């Protein structure tokens, strides 16, 4: 009976197939990248990530072909990547996009890939658009807006709503082509972009909707703004850029010294060189779409290809909960403990909004991640994982709430964290403290075991917070458990009581 209950409250657990490795080799117009994934199919973790800035599309607009230097660099990259995936025993999928698609000598690179045992899928502009849209939906399931995927050779726009992709279009506006269009510094570039969007029927399609930004050049704009504003959470996924910010960046980029750009974490020299062009395109596209704010997505084409291979049931799984459960499984002591804790403390927070309940669930799944750290730094370790972990499906404010919960649950106390205060309001952090204290009680009373959590329960009324224990489990109510019970009740303005289950 206990096993059956565990299965009901722990949906979406990893299977043996989730331990397999999947690799994607993405032959783009600017870079060639190998990413190897392993883990739950809904949100596999990145096991290996390497890119070569080959610049296949660098001279494409001028000559119609990939130049010899870029071709040689790409051939070397493909030889290495083919060798790596063989050594990793990974299932590999190789795709090529605009530069190979449009170049007169693109077939040479496809032949080279095949020589190393790689079968290249030459994606059309529409297929690129679909993959980019699916990548955003993978990370932001409730996305409702226009996905803009800026690559080296093309720009794709995709309408996403209600978990689906509707319209999509591809333009020859890759970041490696924009420089030539902007060369004379006239308004010809803006008129060209506006004309393309109007002819495709996309003018005004983003009114009252966000743009979701995909592609290294647009992500680089987020990195730049984070550095310039000293934003307290240096995570690009979910970072917001509004039209005044984009205008400010346009005025700033040309005046920034190279030394300042080199000091920005994660900003490569190749991306820095295209910041002005990427920002100029974004400003025009948002103006023509009539979208006033943008949200950066760290997920794009590669993740979209993986998402596109999933069955509908797996797609419906919450990526935050899947990711938290995997992290808890890897770093915690008791794989089932997080789901049980969530079920156990839920009656204390029955009136919560659904958005709060899922963050509480994630916190319970991660409640043990600091266990292997130095005992004096367990709380800090938990907060660090919450704030800076590779999570999706979560806002900056929710990261702060998650961090406060883990900080308190792992012994950091009931004081609000200074790192969380700039990101979330005091009421949300106060609730997080109560979650953390409740988790802390459950961990101590149960000793991390399933049985005591399944046999006991918590309940509240107007005056009391009552812990119900069976006769056989009374001995589990130690002095430490009693203290944690009292601390939780006091924080909630209640009296701690105990009763027979």
C-alpha positions as CSV (number, residue, x, y, z in Angstrom):
1,X,0.0,0.0,0.0
2,X,2.8,2.4,0.9
3,X,4.6,1.7,-2.4
4,X,1.4,2.4,-4.4
5,X,0.9,5.7,-2.6
6,X,4.5,6.7,-3.4
7,X,3.9,6.0,-7.1
8,X,0.8,8.2,-7.0
9,X,2.6,11.2,-5.4
10,X,5.8,10.9,-7.4
11,X,4.8,11.1,-11.1
12,X,7.3,11.6,-13.9
13,X,10.2,9.8,-12.3
14,X,13.2,9.0,-14.5
15,X,13.2,5.6,-16.3
16,X,16.2,3.6,-17.5
17,X,15.9,5.3,-20.9
18,X,16.5,8.6,-19.2
19,X,20.0,7.5,-18.4
20,X,20.8,7.3,-22.1
21,X,22.9,10.1,-23.8
22,X,21.5,12.2,-26.6
23,X,23.7,14.5,-28.6
24,X,22.8,17.3,-31.0
25,X,25.3,18.8,-33.4
26,X,24.0,22.1,-34.6
27,X,25.7,23.5,-37.7
28,X,24.7,27.1,-37.6
29,X,25.7,30.2,-39.6
30,X,27.8,31.6,-36.8
31,X,28.8,28.6,-34.7
32,X,28.9,24.9,-34.8
33,X,28.0,23.4,-31.4
34,X,27.9,19.9,-29.8
35,X,25.6,19.5,-26.8
36,X,25.3,16.1,-25.1
37,X,22.3,15.6,-22.8
38,X,21.4,13.0,-20.2
39,X,18.6,12.7,-17.7
40,X,14.9,12.9,-17.6
41,X,13.5,13.2,-21.2
42,X,11.4,16.2,-20.3
43,X,14.4,18.2,-19.1
44,X,17.7,16.5,-19.7
45,X,20.7,18.0,-18.1
46,X,23.6,19.2,-20.3
47,X,26.5,16.7,-19.9
48,X,28.8,18.3,-22.4
49,X,28.7,21.6,-24.4
50,X,31.3,22.8,-26.9
51,X,31.2,25.3,-29.7
52,X,33.4,26.4,-32.5
53,X,32.8,29.9,-33.9
54,X,33.4,28.8,-37.5
55,X,31.5,31.8,-39.1
56,X,30.0,29.8,-42.0
57,X,27.8,32.7,-42.9
58,X,30.5,35.4,-42.6
59,X,30.9,36.1,-46.3
60,X,27.7,34.4,-47.6
61,X,25.9,37.7,-48.5
62,X,28.9,38.8,-50.6
63,X,30.0,35.6,-52.3
64,X,27.1,33.2,-52.0
65,X,29.5,30.6,-50.6
66,X,31.2,29.5,-47.4
67,X,34.7,30.8,-47.5
68,X,37.7,28.4,-47.3
69,X,38.8,29.4,-43.8
70,X,35.3,28.9,-42.3
71,X,34.9,25.6,-44.2
72,X,38.2,24.3,-42.8
73,X,37.2,25.3,-39.3
74,X,33.9,23.6,-39.7
75,X,35.4,20.4,-41.0
76,X,37.8,20.2,-38.0
77,X,34.9,20.8,-35.6
78,X,32.8,18.0,-37.2
79,X,35.7,15.5,-37.0
80,X,36.2,16.3,-33.3
81,X,32.5,16.2,-32.5
82,X,31.9,12.9,-34.3
83,X,34.8,11.4,-32.3
84,X,33.4,12.7,-29.0
85,X,29.9,11.4,-29.5
86,X,31.3,8.0,-30.4
87,X,33.4,7.9,-27.2
88,X,30.3,9.0,-25.2
89,X,28.2,6.3,-26.9
90,X,25.5,9.0,-27.5
91,X,22.6,8.9,-29.9
92,X,23.4,11.8,-32.2
93,X,21.2,14.1,-34.3
94,X,23.0,16.5,-36.7
95,X,21.2,19.5,-38.1
96,X,22.3,22.4,-40.4
97,X,20.6,25.7,-40.8
98,X,20.7,28.8,-43.0
99,X,24.3,29.1,-44.0
100,X,24.6,25.5,-45.3
101,X,21.1,25.7,-46.7
102,X,21.9,28.9,-48.7
103,X,25.6,28.4,-49.6
104,X,26.5,27.2,-53.1
105,X,29.1,24.9,-51.5
106,X,27.1,23.8,-48.5
107,X,27.0,20.3,-50.0
108,X,30.8,20.0,-49.3
109,X,30.2,20.3,-45.6
110,X,27.4,17.8,-45.6
111,X,29.6,15.4,-47.4
112,X,32.4,15.9,-44.8
113,X,29.9,15.2,-42.0
114,X,28.8,12.0,-43.7
115,X,32.4,11.0,-44.0
116,X,32.5,10.9,-40.2
117,X,29.3,9.0,-40.0
118,X,27.0,11.9,-39.3
119,X,23.7,12.1,-41.2
120,X,22.9,15.8,-41.6
121,X,19.3,17.1,-41.6
122,X,19.1,20.3,-43.6
123,X,16.4,22.3,-41.8
124,X,14.2,24.6,-43.8
125,X,13.5,28.1,-42.4
126,X,10.1,26.8,-41.3
127,X,11.6,23.8,-39.5
128,X,14.1,26.2,-37.8
129,X,11.1,28.3,-36.6
130,X,9.2,25.3,-35.3
131,X,12.2,24.1,-33.4
132,X,12.8,27.5,-31.8
133,X,9.2,27.8,-30.8
134,X,9.2,24.4,-29.3
135,X,12.4,25.2,-27.4
136,X,10.7,28.2,-25.8
137,X,7.6,26.1,-24.9
138,X,9.9,23.5,-23.4
139,X,11.2,26.1,-20.9
140,X,8.2,28.4,-20.6
141,X,5.1,26.2,-21.1
142,X,2.7,29.1,-20.6
143,X,4.5,31.3,-23.2
144,X,2.1,33.6,-25.1
145,X,3.8,35.8,-27.6
146,X,6.2,35.9,-30.5
147,X,9.4,33.9,-30.5
148,X,12.3,35.6,-32.2
149,X,15.2,33.3,-33.1
150,X,18.2,35.3,-34.4
151,X,20.9,33.1,-35.9
152,X,23.9,34.0,-38.0
153,X,22.0,33.6,-41.3
154,X,18.4,34.1,-40.6
155,X,15.7,35.4,-38.2
156,X,12.7,33.3,-37.4
157,X,9.4,34.6,-35.9
158,X,7.0,32.2,-34.3
159,X,3.7,32.7,-32.7
160,X,3.3,30.5,-29.5
161,X,0.1,30.3,-27.5
162,X,-1.6,27.7,-25.2
163,X,1.4,25.4,-25.5
164,X,1.2,25.3,-29.3
165,X,2.9,26.8,-32.3
166,X,0.7,28.6,-34.9
167,X,2.2,30.9,-37.5
168,X,5.9,31.1,-38.3
169,X,8.1,32.8,-40.8
170,X,11.8,33.0,-41.7
171,X,13.7,36.1,-42.9
172,X,17.3,36.4,-44.4
173,X,18.2,38.7,-41.5
174,X,20.9,36.8,-39.6
175,X,23.3,38.7,-37.5
176,X,26.2,38.1,-40.0
177,X,24.1,39.7,-42.7
178,X,23.0,42.8,-40.9
179,X,26.4,44.6,-41.0
180,X,26.2,44.9,-44.7
181,X,22.6,46.2,-44.6
182,X,23.7,48.8,-42.0
183,X,27.0,49.8,-43.7
184,X,25.9,53.2,-44.9
185,X,24.3,54.1,-41.6
186,X,21.1,55.3,-43.4
187,X,17.6,54.3,-42.7
188,X,17.7,51.8,-45.5
189,X,18.2,48.9,-43.0
190,X,15.1,49.9,-41.0
191,X,13.0,50.2,-44.2
192,X,14.2,46.8,-45.4
193,X,13.3,45.1,-42.2
194,X,9.9,46.9,-42.0
195,X,9.2,45.9,-45.6
196,X,9.9,42.2,-45.0
197,X,7.8,42.1,-41.9
198,X,4.9,43.9,-43.6
199,X,5.0,41.7,-46.7
200,X,4.9,38.6,-44.5
201,X,1.8,39.9,-42.8
202,X,3.4,40.2,-39.3
203,X,3.2,44.0,-38.8
204,X,1.5,44.7,-35.4
205,X,1.3,40.9,-34.6
206,X,3.1,41.5,-31.3
207,X,0.8,44.2,-29.9
208,X,0.3,43.6,-26.1
209,X,2.5,40.5,-26.4
210,X,6.1,39.8,-25.3
211,X,8.8,38.7,-27.6
212,X,10.8,35.6,-26.5
213,X,14.4,36.1,-27.5
214,X,16.4,33.1,-28.7
215,X,19.9,33.1,-30.1
216,X,23.4,33.9,-28.8
217,X,23.5,37.5,-30.1
218,X,20.2,38.5,-28.4
219,X,21.2,36.6,-25.2
220,X,24.4,38.6,-25.3
221,X,22.3,41.8,-25.0
222,X,20.9,40.5,-21.8
223,X,24.4,39.7,-20.4
224,X,25.4,43.2,-21.3
225,X,22.4,44.9,-19.6
226,X,22.9,42.7,-16.5
227,X,26.5,43.9,-16.2
228,X,25.6,47.5,-16.9
229,X,22.8,47.7,-14.3
230,X,24.5,45.4,-11.7
231,X,21.3,43.3,-11.6
232,X,21.3,41.1,-8.5
233,X,20.5,37.9,-10.3
234,X,23.0,37.2,-13.2
235,X,20.8,34.6,-14.9
236,X,19.9,35.4,-18.5
237,X,16.9,33.0,-18.8
238,X,13.8,35.0,-18.0
239,X,15.6,38.3,-18.1
240,X,13.3,41.1,-19.3
241,X,14.2,43.9,-21.8
242,X,11.7,46.6,-22.5
243,X,11.8,49.1,-25.5
244,X,13.4,51.9,-23.4
245,X,16.2,49.6,-22.3
246,X,16.8,48.5,-25.9
247,X,17.0,52.1,-27.0
248,X,19.4,52.8,-24.1
249,X,21.6,49.9,-25.1
250,X,21.6,51.2,-28.7
251,X,23.1,54.5,-27.5
252,X,25.6,52.8,-25.2
253,X,27.1,49.9,-27.1
254,X,29.2,52.0,-29.6
255,X,30.8,53.9,-26.7
256,X,31.8,50.9,-24.6
257,X,35.5,50.2,-24.7
258,X,36.6,46.7,-25.7
259,X,38.2,46.2,-22.3
260,X,34.8,46.8,-20.6
261,X,33.1,44.3,-22.9
262,X,35.8,41.7,-22.3
263,X,35.2,41.9,-18.6
264,X,31.5,40.9,-18.9
265,X,31.1,37.2,-17.8
266,X,30.0,34.9,-20.6
267,X,30.3,37.5,-23.4
268,X,32.6,36.1,-26.1
269,X,34.5,38.5,-28.3
270,X,32.6,37.2,-31.4
271,X,29.3,38.1,-29.7
272,X,30.6,41.4,-28.6
273,X,31.4,42.4,-32.1
274,X,27.8,41.9,-33.2
275,X,26.0,43.5,-30.3
276,X,25.2,46.7,-32.1
277,X,23.7,44.9,-35.1
278,X,21.7,42.5,-32.9
279,X,20.4,45.4,-30.9
280,X,19.5,47.5,-34.0
281,X,17.5,44.6,-35.5
282,X,15.7,43.9,-32.2
283,X,14.6,47.5,-31.9
284,X,13.2,47.6,-35.5
285,X,11.5,44.2,-35.1
286,X,9.8,45.1,-31.8
287,X,8.7,48.4,-33.3
288,X,7.2,46.7,-36.3
289,X,5.5,44.0,-34.3
290,X,4.4,46.6,-31.8
291,X,5.8,44.5,-28.9
292,X,7.0,46.6,-25.9
293,X,8.9,44.1,-23.9
294,X,11.0,41.0,-24.5
295,X,11.9,37.9,-22.4
296,X,15.2,36.0,-22.9
297,X,15.0,32.3,-23.3
298,X,18.1,30.1,-22.8
299,X,16.3,27.3,-24.6
300,X,16.1,27.4,-28.4
301,X,16.5,25.2,-31.4
302,X,18.4,22.3,-29.9
303,X,16.1,22.0,-26.9
304,X,13.2,22.3,-29.3
305,X,14.4,19.4,-31.3
306,X,14.4,17.3,-28.1
307,X,11.0,18.6,-27.1
308,X,9.6,17.8,-30.5
309,X,10.5,14.1,-30.0
310,X,8.5,13.8,-26.8
311,X,5.0,12.2,-26.5
312,X,2.2,14.6,-25.4
313,X,2.1,13.1,-21.8
314,X,5.8,13.8,-21.2
315,X,5.5,17.3,-22.7
316,X,2.8,18.1,-20.1
317,X,5.2,17.6,-17.1
318,X,6.2,20.7,-15.3
319,X,9.9,21.4,-16.2
320,X,10.6,23.0,-12.8
321,X,9.3,20.0,-10.8
322,X,11.1,17.5,-13.1
323,X,14.3,19.4,-12.7
324,X,14.0,19.8,-9.0
325,X,13.2,16.1,-8.6
326,X,16.3,15.1,-10.6
327,X,18.5,17.5,-8.6
328,X,17.1,16.1,-5.3
329,X,17.7,12.6,-6.5
330,X,21.3,13.3,-7.4
331,X,22.2,15.4,-4.3
332,X,19.9,14.2,-1.6
333,X,19.8,11.1,0.6
334,X,16.2,9.8,0.1
335,X,14.8,10.0,-3.4
336,X,11.1,9.8,-2.3
337,X,11.4,12.3,0.5
338,X,10.7,15.5,-1.3
339,X,7.3,14.5,-2.7
340,X,6.4,13.1,0.7
341,X,7.4,16.3,2.5
342,X,5.3,18.3,0.1
343,X,2.2,16.1,0.7
344,X,2.9,16.2,4.5
345,X,3.1,20.0,4.9
346,X,0.4,20.9,2.3
347,X,-2.5,21.0,4.8
348,X,-0.8,24.0,6.5
349,X,-1.0,26.0,3.3
350,X,-4.3,24.9,1.8
351,X,-5.4,28.3,0.6
352,X,-2.3,29.0,-1.4
353,X,-2.4,30.0,-5.1
354,X,-1.4,27.2,-7.5
355,X,1.8,29.3,-8.5
356,X,2.9,29.3,-4.8
357,X,2.1,25.6,-4.4
358,X,4.4,24.5,-7.2
359,X,7.3,26.6,-5.8
360,X,6.7,24.9,-2.4
361,X,6.7,21.5,-4.1
362,X,10.1,22.4,-5.8
363,X,11.5,23.5,-2.4
364,X,10.5,20.2,-0.8
365,X,12.1,18.2,-3.7
366,X,15.3,20.2,-3.1
367,X,15.2,20.2,0.7
368,X,18.1,17.8,1.1
369,X,20.5,19.3,-1.5
370,X,22.7,20.8,1.1
371,X,23.2,17.7,3.1
372,X,26.7,16.8,1.7
373,X,28.0,20.3,2.2
374,X,30.0,21.4,5.2
375,X,27.4,21.6,8.1
376,X,28.2,25.3,8.7
377,X,27.3,26.1,5.1
378,X,24.4,23.9,4.3
379,X,21.9,26.8,4.3
380,X,24.1,28.8,2.0
381,X,24.5,25.8,-0.3
382,X,20.8,25.4,-0.6
383,X,20.2,29.1,-1.3
384,X,22.9,29.1,-3.9
385,X,21.4,26.1,-5.7
386,X,18.0,27.8,-5.7
387,X,19.2,31.2,-6.9
388,X,21.7,30.1,-9.5
389,X,20.6,26.6,-10.5
390,X,19.8,25.8,-14.2
391,X,16.1,26.1,-13.6
392,X,13.4,26.9,-16.2
393,X,9.7,27.6,-15.6
394,X,10.5,30.0,-12.8
395,X,10.8,33.8,-12.4
396,X,13.5,35.7,-10.6
397,X,11.1,36.4,-7.7
398,X,10.2,32.7,-7.4
399,X,14.0,31.8,-7.3
400,X,14.3,34.2,-4.4
401,X,11.4,32.5,-2.6
402,X,12.8,29.1,-3.3
403,X,16.2,30.2,-1.9
404,X,14.7,31.6,1.3
405,X,12.8,28.3,1.8
406,X,15.9,26.2,1.4
407,X,18.0,28.6,3.5
408,X,15.5,28.2,6.4
409,X,14.9,24.5,5.9
410,X,18.7,23.8,6.0
411,X,19.2,25.7,9.3
412,X,19.8,29.3,8.2
413,X,17.1,30.6,10.5
414,X,13.9,32.7,10.1
415,X,15.6,35.9,9.0
416,X,14.9,37.2,5.5
417,X,18.0,36.8,3.2
418,X,19.5,40.0,2.0
419,X,20.1,38.4,-1.4
420,X,16.4,37.5,-1.7
421,X,14.9,40.9,-0.7
422,X,15.7,42.8,-3.9
423,X,13.9,40.1,-5.9
424,X,10.8,39.2,-3.9
425,X,8.4,41.1,-1.6
426,X,8.4,40.6,2.1
427,X,5.1,38.7,2.3
428,X,6.4,36.1,-0.2
429,X,9.6,35.6,1.8
430,X,7.6,35.4,5.0
431,X,5.6,32.5,3.5
432,X,8.9,30.9,2.3
433,X,10.2,31.0,5.9
434,X,7.1,29.1,7.1
435,X,7.6,26.6,4.3
436,X,11.2,26.1,5.4
437,X,10.3,25.7,9.0
438,X,7.6,23.1,8.1
439,X,10.1,21.2,5.9
440,X,12.6,21.3,8.8
441,X,10.1,19.8,11.2
442,X,9.2,17.0,8.8
443,X,12.8,16.1,8.1
444,X,13.7,15.9,11.8
445,X,10.6,14.0,13.0
446,X,10.8,11.4,10.2
447,X,14.6,11.1,10.1
448,X,14.2,11.3,6.3
449,X,12.2,8.1,6.2
450,X,9.0,7.5,4.3
451,X,7.0,5.6,6.9
452,X,6.7,8.3,9.6
453,X,5.5,10.8,7.0
454,X,2.9,8.4,5.6
455,X,1.6,7.6,9.1
456,X,1.5,11.1,10.6
457,X,-0.2,14.3,9.6
458,X,-0.3,18.1,10.3
459,X,-3.4,20.2,10.8
460,X,-4.2,23.7,11.8
461,X,-7.2,25.6,13.2
462,X,-7.7,29.1,14.5
463,X,-5.4,28.6,17.5
464,X,-3.3,25.4,17.1
465,X,-0.9,23.6,14.8
466,X,-1.3,20.0,15.6
467,X,0.9,17.1,14.8
468,X,-0.9,13.7,14.8
469,X,1.2,10.7,15.5
470,X,0.3,7.0,15.9
471,X,0.9,5.3,19.2
472,X,3.9,3.4,17.8
473,X,5.4,6.7,16.5
474,X,5.3,8.8,19.7
475,X,9.0,8.1,20.3
476,X,9.8,10.0,17.2
477,X,8.7,13.2,18.8
478,X,12.2,14.0,20.2
479,X,13.3,17.2,21.9
480,X,14.6,18.5,18.6
481,X,11.3,17.7,16.8
482,X,9.4,19.4,19.6
483,X,11.6,22.6,19.2
484,X,11.0,22.6,15.4
485,X,7.3,22.1,15.9
486,X,7.2,25.1,18.3
487,X,9.3,27.3,16.0
488,X,6.9,26.6,13.1
489,X,3.8,27.2,15.2
490,X,5.2,30.4,16.6
491,X,6.0,31.7,13.1
492,X,2.5,31.1,12.1
493,X,1.0,32.7,15.2
494,X,-0.3,29.4,16.6
495,X,0.2,27.1,19.5
496,X,2.1,23.8,19.0
497,X,0.0,20.7,20.1
498,X,0.3,17.0,19.6
499,X,-2.5,14.4,19.3
500,X,-3.0,10.7,18.6
501,X,-3.5,9.8,15.0
